[in-house]
Every structure is written in structure tokens, then in C-alpha cells.
Amino acid sequence: MTVSIVVVSHSEKIADGAVELAAQMAPNVSILAAGGTGDGRIGTSLEKVMAALDKAAGGDGAVILADLGSAVMTAESALEFVDDPEKFLLADAPLVEGLVAASVAAQGGADVDGVRRAAEAVRGPAQHIESGRQTVEEGSVTGRGPDFTGDFELINQAGMHARPAAKIAGGLSSLAADVTVNGVDGASMTALMTLAAGKGSVLHVEAWGADAERAVNYVGGLVQAGFGEP
């Protein structure tokens, strides 16, 4: 089983569209839409959210993403009724980008906390990453050198677009490592996309921490496989 994801939106069409997009990148993940009111209007429905959480209850937990403030309130209300609240986590993340990153992390086998971290990591490029080993600021690294590094040439035709960025960020978010890719936070889908790295570009990966070697190998494996793209 994998972690499920629940999308709470004021619009049924937005929820369904976001789920359709994320499903292209995570075909084995249960992504459930809870958008709009029960009678098809703009708004949120406690009953819809509770029904989605009920469908996710038999799995390895679920991460909830919501679009606006009252959707968050509806999700929080629904969480009060679940039997195992520790299995259900509400992510503070942009709906679409967070959903894509969370879905990729879930597809890769991350636990519920790792999936939530993947979603929240897309809030924007990190200005500082502090672990006792490094500080990342405006693309520069100070302090002790990285534990592991790697250089990998992009071979897929489209280069670093949304799907590769989501795969990298989603996987790295679940590892015990601080990682930069060409100087930006490797766990941030948004930051990776700002690189605008095309085919033939080289990604320089630096990693610190217990899973540093695994992190570098993870990025390298994705790049060398062309992210499963032509």
C-alpha cells in the first residue's frame, strides 16, 4: 500500500483537474478529490471530505491538501471524526505544486510524514538550510564541504520541467539529507524549475547528512534514466 492524498477545494472542477494532473505522475497512488459542495456549488463539503478520508482509512495514512482558508477549516473539522488521527496529516502547501510533489513522494514509497514534507517543500526556494553542516544562501555554500557530490547530464528531451522537478523534490524530501542541485534546494520543486536546465545541462548535486550518498545516487539514477521520458 501507499499513502493516499486527499484534495480539498472550493471547486469540484479544480479538485478533479488537480487529481487528474497528479495521477499522471503517480499512477499507483490513491488521490481523492473532495471539491465543491454536495449540490455542485462553489464551496466546501464536510461530508465530501469525510467520505474521502474514509476511503483512505484502510491504507498507510493520508495527506490532505486544501486550496483556501475555509477549505483548511473544513479539513480540520473532518479530522476530528477519524479513528486514527495520527495517520492523517494536513499539509501547508500550494495545492497544485504540493499535490504533484506529494504524489511523487507517495509513489516512491514515502511514509505519511515524508509525503507531507514533500508537499510543504515546494513553498519556494529555501533561503537557508541549516543542519549543523551547511548554510545555503543565494546559491552559495559555506561551512564544511558536502559529504557526497555528483554531476549528471540531462538526457531527456524536455530537460528540467515540472515532472522531473517533482520526482527529484519528492524523493529527496523523504531522505535524511540536505541536498542542493546547482546551488538551489533539491527538495523544492519550485527551486528546481527555476534552474531552467535544458537537455545537455549538467546537474551538480551536493548532499550532507546520513542519507547523503543515497540522495546523490537517487538524483543520478533519475537523470541517467531520463526520468522515464524520451
Order of alpha helices (4+ residues) and beta strands (2+ residues): beta-alpha-beta-alpha-beta-alpha-beta-alpha-alpha-beta-beta-beta-alpha-beta-beta-alpha-beta-alpha
